[in-house]
Structures are given as C-alpha cells and as structure tokens.
Amino acid sequence: MEVLERAQQLEAEGKSIIHLEIGEPDFPTAPHICEAAHMPSMPAIQPTHIVRDTRTQRGNH
C-alpha cells in the first residue's frame, strides 16, 4: 500500500503515473503458467542422497 500512497502523492503533484501496483489483469493467465503453479517447486530428495553426492563431488568416498 505504500507504493499506492506514493503514486497518489506524485499524481497529486501533477506527475504522470502509470498504475501497475493494484488490480486484476484484463487477460487470462497463460495455461503453462497455471500448470507450473500446481507443480512442486522442488523434487523430493532424501537427505542421504545429498550427503552422498557432496562426498562424491569432493572425491571423499
């Protein structure tokens, strides 16, 4: 809301402001974006795999 308040202040001072901080888009979200939003952000990894991979990368097996 601070951004909106500052934009309104600048607008009151006569500055030209393009408001992008609040509102709904007038177009639908692309299907691939919606699909990606439903995917897990990271694959499931077990902690033992992380330790093993780290040791292998350092050459300490």
N, C-alpha and C positions, 0 to 999 in steps of 0.2 A: 504494500500500500504506500510505502514511502516513495516509490517511483511515480505512482499516480499523483500523489500530492505535489511532488516536484514538477511534474509535467504540467499540472494545472497552474502552478505558480508561474512557470515560464510562459504559459499561454496567456495568463492574465497580464503579463508584462509585454505582450504583443509578439512573442516569439511564435514561429510556426512549428507545431508539434504533430508528429505522426504517432498516433497511439497504437502500440503493439503489445502493451503490457496486460491488458484485460480484454476478455471477450471470447467468443466462440468463433472458430474459423467458418467461412461460408462455403467450405468444400469438405467432402468426406476424407477420412484418413485412408491412405493407400492400403490395400489388402495385405501387402507384405509387411507393413509396419504393424498392423493388428496381429498378424500371425507371430511375429517376433516378440511381441509383448506377452504372449502366452507361453513362450519357451522359457525354460530355466536359464538363468544368467550364467551359470557355470555347470559343467557336467559333474556328476557325483564322483568324487575322488576319495579313496580311503587314505588316511594319514600314512599308513605304512608304505604306500606307493611313493609318496612324496619323499620320505626319508631315503628309500632305496634309490630313487632317481638322483637325488642330490649326491649321495655317496658315489654312485656310478660316474656322475659327471666330474667329480673331483678326482676320480681314479683310486678311491679308497674302498675297494670292495673286499 
